[in-house]
Amino acid sequence: MRIHQLPETLINQIAAGEVIERPASVVKELVENAIDAGAKRIEIATAAGGKALIRVIDDGSGMDAEDLALAVRRHCTSKLDERLDDIRTLGFRGEALPSIGSVARLTLRSRPGHAPHANEVSLAGGVPTPIKPAAANPGTTVEVRDLFFATPARLKFLKSDRAETAAITEVVRRIAIAFPAVRFTLSGPDRATLDLPAVGEDRLARIAQVLGGEFAANTIAVDAVREDVGLMGHVGLPTWNKANSLAQYAFVNGRPVQDKQILSAIRAAYSDTLPRGRYPVAVLWITLDPALVDVNVHPAKADVRFRDPGLVRGLIVGAIRQALTEGGDRASPSARLGLAGAFRAPGGVGGAPFAGTAARPSFAAASGLPRGGWQLGLSPSRPLEPAAAGFAEPDQPEISGALAPSARIGESATPDPALQAHPLGAVRTQIHENYIVAQTEDGLVIVDQHAAHERLVFERMKTALRAGRVPSQLLLLPEIIDLPEDDCDRLAERAADLAHLGLVLERFGPGAIAVRETPSMLGDTDVTGLIRDLADEIAEWDSADGLTERLEAVASTMACHGSVRSGRRMLPEEMNALLREMERTPGSGQCNHGRPTYIELKLSDIEKLFSRR
């Protein structure tokens, strides 16, 4: 069989297999073209999840008849000269329109602002029609019908209309966040209309339009620079998290990307603050010299490659962790509202009393609590009773920094104003031997004593872990592990870093690694599995964070067993000392497993519960 050149239509259909994966890909390419044309208003309409119709109308610069004829030809573009290292537009390949026209029925109608009329060209299955005059406003209208009619195999693999509609919405939302000065309107018979008015350069206002008004109250600003790479944006409080990663938005030089390197860095920054299976909220803009990033990695342009990926990863992780350290320990307002909702009086109208209130026994009798320790009295004039024997059991860990224990809990109904001025306030009581209730100047705080102390112990362990070389244990016989030569080279290059973490290894002939010492914190670990996982991680990310994460997981487990347990009756001095240490410790707003350690309820919320506001 002799080599022959493929027909132009078939070449375009092959390219469409990479560029046009689904209707959302068509919307992405067309909206990016509109933005590159300087549009300030973009209207998108779809039908049947984009399979039957996609129409994009913009008020951009438009094209004359000559440019229109070239626009539907492959590798014709106005956005690229002869260099790929200085790309400043969203599109640059010149493949989108001919690819779409090869698998669908495509119509382009465009008019420059100075032209007396528009021009129109159509493609059906890759076959163009002659250009003809048309009536249209300045700008460009692109209409795509019967997507994938020329490639039925691809059509059969599309998802339901609802799923494709949702994917299109997500694409528009991501682009809208990147360009707040552009108005976006998304409509059609298959959806509710989404209208995002232009807000100038106010990124936070656009984010609120897309992600909701609660975004600003539950996030922290990030602003950092490292070696001419800038990072700006907002990241969510650890206690405000999601069930998936769809609320993570990243932009590189204004380009929306879904790059696994960036998503991995965000996940690493929250590594010990989120529950398993939960994802942080983040909107980040990365700016750097275009020559330092390659956007020509995949036809969809969703992935990028940085010249120095370690620098970018370190910037993201470091900046987010610093932001969380400085401002991430406050309770999420969403959690406060949820707590207020949980206190709503059940039944009755206008806060009617519970049925049978007069016949109810006293609090102490109803709860079955012993007449000792801290109890919530019904009369404000009756002082709380002294602690019973065994209040601080010797087998329980002590709270560092506590003052000498008092014989009685405060005789006065008024807490110490000096303690009240602290962010977590002054202790008033302990309920159910697990929850500390403190009073602040403008509300109250409820603290989970076990979760809070667990976090404090964990942070101390991490500090010790980073203070110097991790203690290691010498293996009686070195563990010899066979690996591909490339993996052996990568591990050998990182031997010094791994030795700092207590893992001592060296080359053992061709295709083998000898492990002589392992971190003592890991105990009797699977050395072969550990080395293979590290080799895979170094190959993918050029880092060895897996070992650090394993060590911190062990430290987390030890902290859980070494902290104040639920059911422990604590002295008031211990509880106040715990609150003060929480205020000094970064990350104390969440335990090692990502659960909140405290919830704050403002006085205004309490007054609303009792209809005082």
N, C-alpha and C positions, 0 to 999 in steps of 0.2 A: 504494500500500500504506500503510495507516494504522499509526501508532505504537501499540503495545500493550505492556502489562507482561508480563514473562516469568513463568512459573510458578515457585513457590518451589523445587521440586526441581531445575529446570533452572538456576536461579541458584546453588544450592549446588554443582551439578556443574561449573559454570563456575569457581567459586571453588576447587573441588578441583583443577582443572587447574593452579592456581598454588601452592596449599598442599601438595598431596599429589602429589609427583612419582614416588615409588616407595615400596616398603615401609619403607625406612629413614626416610622422611619421617613416616610414621605413628608409628613407634617414637619418633622425636624429639618429636613433639607430645604423645604420651601420657605419656612419661617427664617432660617438662617440666611437664605438668599435675600429676603426682604430686609433684614437688619443690615446686611452688608450694603444694600442699596440706599441706606440712610432713612428708612421708613420710621415714622413717628406714630403711626397707627396701623395695626395689623388685625385683620378680621379673618377668622378661620371658621369654616362651616363644614360639618361632616354629616354623613348619613350611613346607616348600617355599619357603624363602627369604622367608617372610612373605606369600607369595601366598595360601596356603591358610589360615594362622592366624597371628595376632599376639595374644598375651594379656599384659596388663600388670596386675600386682596390687601394690597399695601399702597401707601402714598409715597413710595420711594422715588428714586431718580428716573426710573423707567428705561426702556430701550427703544432705539429706532429700528427701522426695517433691517438694516445691515446686521446690527448686533443680534436681533431676534433670530435671524437665519443661522448665525453661528452658535447661539445659546443652546440649540437642540442638537448640536454636533458634539461628539465626544472629545474631551480634553481641550475644549475651548473655554477660556475664562478670562475675566478682566482683573483677577485678584492676585495673579502670580506672574512674575517676570521670568527670571532664570535661577532664582535661589529658593531653597527650601528651609533656610536657616533664619529667615526673617518674615515669618507668616504673622500677619496682624489682622486677618479677617477670619470669619468662622468657616467659610468655604474656600476652597482653592483647587480642588481636583478637576473640576469641569466634567464630572460624571453624572451628577444627580439627574438633570433634566433628560438627557438621552436614555439613561437607565430606566427612569419612570416611564418615558414614552415607549420603551420597548416591551413593557409588560402591561400597559394600561392604555386608556384613551386620554391623551393629554392635549389640552388647549391652553395656549399662552396668548394673552392680550396685553399689550404694553404701550405706554405713551409717555415720552419725555415731557417735562413741563412746558417747553417752548414749542412743541409740535402742534400742528393744527388738528391732527387726528391720531388715533391709535392704529397699530398693526396687529394682525393675528396670524398665528401659525398653529397647526394641529399635527399630532402624531397618533397613529393607531397601530399598535404592534410594531413600532419602530419605523413605520412608513410615514414620511412627512407630506403635508399638503403645501401647495404654493402659498406664499405670504399674501394677505389681502388686507385692505383698509378695514377699520372697525371703529365703532364709537365707544369711547371709554374715558373716564377721568384720568388725570395724570397719575402715574404709578403703574403697577403691574397686577394683573389678575391671572392666577394659575388654577385651572380646573382639571381634576383627575377623576375619571369615571371608570368603573368596571376594573378595579385593580386586580392584577394577575389573571386577566381573562386569557392572555397569551401564554401563560404558564400555569395550567390547571393544577399541576402537582403542588405548587407552592400555595395555591388558594386553599387546598384541602387541609393544610396544616395550620391555618389561622385559627385563633381561638374564637369564642363566642363574640357576638356584637358588643355585649356589655364589657367583656374583658378588653377588647380592642379600643373601645371608647375610653375606658379608664387609662389605658396606656397613652393614648393621645393627650388626655388631660394632664398626665404627669409630665410629658415632654414639654407642653406649653408652660406649665408651672415652673419648671426648671429654667427655661429660657427667660420667662418673665422676671424671675428673681435676679437674673444676671443683667437685665436691662430695664431698670425701673423708670427710665425716661420715655419708654415706649408704652403705648396703650395696646392692650391685647383684649380681643373679644372672641370667645369660643362659643359657637352655637350650633343648633341643628335639631332635627326631629328625634335624634337618638340620645339627647342629653338636656340637662338644665343649662341655661346660658351662664357662662362664666365671663364676667366683665372686670378687668383689672385696669383702672384708670392710671394714667401716667402720674408719677409722683416726683419727677425731677431726679435728683441724685440721692434722695432719701431712701437708702436701702432698707432701713428698719421698717419704714412704712410699707414698702412693697412686700417685705417678708410677712408683715402682719396681714396683708391682703391674702397672701397665699396660705400661710400656716395658722392664721388666727390671731386674735388680739392678745391671747395669753402668752405669746412668744416672748415679748419684751420683759415681762415680769418674771419669767422662768429661765432666763438666759443670762450669760455673762459675756461682756465684750472681750474680744481677743485682738491684740495689736502687737506684733513683734516683727523684728527684722534680724536676719542673720546672713552676712556675706552677700548683700544686695538681693536677697530673696525676701520679699515682704509677705506677711500673713495678717489678714484682717477678717473680722466676722464676729459671729456670736455662737456660743456653745451652751447647751442646756445644763441646768443643774442636774447632778446625778439622780436626784429624787424625781425628776421629771423625765421619764424615759418612755420608749415606745416598744411595741412588740415586733417591729421589723426595722430595717435600715432605710426605709423610704424617706425619712425625715432628715437624711444626711445629704447636704448639697455642697458640692465643691466646684470651684471655678478657677481655671488657670488662664491668666491674662484675659479674663472675661469669658472664656469658653466653658460652657457647662461640660463637665466630665464625670464619668463614673469609674474612676481609676482604682484598681484594687490596692495599689500602694498607699493612696491617700486614705481609703476606707480602713485599711489595716492600721495606719498610724492613729486614726481617730479611736479605733477600738483599743489600741495599746494605751492611749492616754487615759482611758476610763477603766483600765484592766481590773482594778481592785475596788471599784466604786459602784458597779452595777450588778444586779442579780443575773444569774445565768439565763440566757434566752431573752434578755432585754437589750435595747440599743439606745445610744444617746442621740440627742438632737443636735445638729451642727450645721451652720451655714458659713462656709469659709471661702475667702478670695485669696488666691496665691498669685503674686505678681513677680515676674523675673524677666531677664533679658530673653527675647524669643530664641536667641541662639543657644540658650541653655536648656531648651525643652524641645523634644521631637513630637510634633502632633501628627506626623505622617506615619503612624504605626498601624492603623486599621482604617478601612474605608469609611466606617461609621464615625471616626474621629472622637470616639468616647474615651479611648485610652491614650495616654501620653507616656513618654519616657523622658525622665530627667537625666541630665548629664551627671548630676551628683545626687542620686536618690537618697543616700544616707543623710545628706544635709537637709533635704526637704522633710524627710521623716522625722529627724531630730528636732527641726523647727516646729513641726505640728505637735509632736508629743510634748516637747518642753513648754511651748506657749500655752497649750490647753491645761497642762498640769499646774503651771504657774497661775493661770486664771482661776482654776478651781481652788488652789491654795489660798489665794487672796480674797476670793469672793464666793466660793462654792459651798461654804458651810452653812449658809442660811437655809431655812426651811422653804420648800416650794409653796408659793401662794395657792397652788392647786390643791396641795395636801391640806392646807388650812381650810379651804372652802369645803373639802370633803369631810373634814372633821366637824365643821359647823353643821353640815347637812346631817351628819350622824346624830347630832344632838337635838334635832327637830322634835318637838313634842308630838308623840303619836296620838292619833284619835282626837276627837273633839274639835270644836270650832273656836278659833281665837285663843288657843292655849287652854282649853278646858281641862280641869283636873282629871287625874287618872281615876278610874272606877275603883272604889274601895280604899281610897287614900286614908280615910280616918281610921280604918281598922288595921292598917299596916303596922307591924312591929317596928321598933327602933332600928336604926341602921346596923348597929353592932350585933343585935340579936338576929336580924335577917341575914346578915352576911356570914354569921358563924365564926367571925374572927375572935381571937382571944382578946381579953381586956388589957392588952399590953401593946407596946410598940406604937407606931404612928397610926392613928385612926382619924377618920373624918367626922368630927363632932357635929351634931345638929344645932347646938347652941353656941354662938360665937363667944359667949361669956365664959363657957366652961373650958379651962385649959386642957390641952392634950395630955394624956397620962404618960407616966414615965415608961421608959423602955423596960421590957421584961428581961429576965436573965437569958443569957445566950444570944443577946442582940447582935453581937459581932463574934461569930463562931471562929475559933482559932484555925480551923482548916480552910477558911475562906481567904482569898487574897485581900490585902488591905489597900485602901485608897491612899496613894501618896499625897502628901501635902495637907492632910486633914489636921485640924486643930485638936487640942485635947478634948476628949468626949465630955459632953454635958450630962448632968444628972436628969434634967428634964428638957423637953422640947419647949421652945419659947413660951414664956408666960404671957407675953403681950400679943394681941391680935395683929399688931402692926409689924411687918417684917423690917429688917435692917435696910434703911434707904440706900446705904452704900452698896449692899449686895444687889438691891433691886435695880441699880443703875447698870449692872452688867448685862450683856446681850441675852444671857440665859437666866437672869434674874436670881432671886433668893428662894431657897427651898421652903415649901410650906408643908408638904406631907409626902408620904409614900403610900401608894395604894396597891393592893394585891401583891405586895412584896416584890414588885417588879417595875412599877412605874413611878417615877419621881415627878411631882407636881411643883413647879416653881412659879413665882409671881414676878413679872417684869413691870416696868413703869406704865406700859400701855397694853397689858394682856397677861396671858399665862403660857407656860411651856410645859409639855408633857414629854418626859424623857424615858426611853427604854434603857434601864440601867445595864442590863447584860450587853445589849448591842453597843451602847456607848463605850463601856469599859473594854469590850472586845476590840473596838477600833483603836483605842488608846494603846493597848498592849501591842497590837499589830504594828502600829507606827513606830513604837520603840524598837521592835524586832527588826523592822526594815532599816531603821537608822543604824542599828548595829551591823546589819548585813552589808550596808554600803560604807561603813567606816573603814573597813580594811579587807584583807583577803579572807574569804570564807573558810572556816576550818574544814579540813578534808580528812578522809580516812584512807589509809594505805591498803590496797588489796593484797591479800596473801599471795595470789598469783595474778599477774597482769591479764586483763581480758583482751584477747585478740579478736578483732572484728574485721571481716572481709568486706570491702567496699569498692565501688568503682574508683578508678584512679583520680578522676576529677574531684570526687567527694573527699578523698584523702588529702588532696592538695589544699582544698578549701579549709578543712579542719586544721591542717598543719599551719596554715597562715594565721589562723585564729587561736593558736595554742596558748599564747600569752594571755589573751582575754579570757579564755576558758579556765586557765590556771588561777586567775583572780577570783573566779567563782567556785574554786575548789575542785575543778575537773582537770586532772593532769593527764595528758596523752602525748603520743609521739608516733612518728611513722615507724612501721614495722615491715620493712621490705615493700615490694610493689603490691599495690592493691590491698593494704592492710593497715590498721591502726591499733596500737597497743595502749590500753587505758590502765594507768598505774594507781591513780587516786580518784576518788569520787567525793562529792560534798557529804559531810557527815550528817547534815540535816536530812538528806534523802534516805538515810538508813539503807536497808537491803533493797536496792532499786534494780530495775531491769536495765543494765548498762548497755546492752546491745540495742534495745529499743530507743534508749535515750540518745545514743550516738547517731543512729540512723535518722531520727527525727531532727536532730541538730544539723546534720548534713543536708537534709532536704530544706530546712529553713534557711540556712546560709546560702544555698543555691538559689532560692527564690527571692529572699529579701536582703541578702548580704549582711545578715545580722545573726546574733545568737541569743535572741531574747527569750527563746523557749526555756533555757536553763534557769534564767532569772525568774521567769513566771513559775516554774516548778518549785524553786526555792521559796518564793513568796507564798505559794499555795500551802507549803508545809508550815511556814510561819503563821499563816492564817489559821490553820487547824490548831496549832499550838496556842495561839492567842485565844481561840474560842474556849479551849479547855482551861486556860489560865486566867480567865476573867471572872468577874462577879457573876454568879449564876442567878437565874430567876428564882424567886423564893427567898432570897437573902434579905433579911431586915438590916437596913443600914442606919448608922448614926447620922444625925443631921450634919455634923461636921464633915463626914465622909461624902455625903451627897453634895454639899456645897463645893468641896474640893474636886469632886468629879466634874461638876459644871464648870469650874474655873479651868480645869485642865482641858476640857472639851473646847473652851474658847481659845486656848492657846495652840491647839493641835490641828494642823491642816487635815482636811478630809474627815473631820469628826462628825459631819452631818449624815454620814452613812456608815453602816457596819461593813465588815469585810465581804459580806455577801450582797451588798448593794441595798439593803433595806434601810429606811430612814431611822436615825437614832433618836430624833425628837421631832415634835410637831408644835408649831406656835399658833396660838389662837388670840387674835387681837381683841381688845376690849370692845371695839366697835362691833365685831362679829357676835360677841356675847350679848351685847345690848340688843342686837337685832333678834336674837333668839327669844328674848323676853319682851319683844315689841316695844322696847324703850327708844327705838329709832325708827 
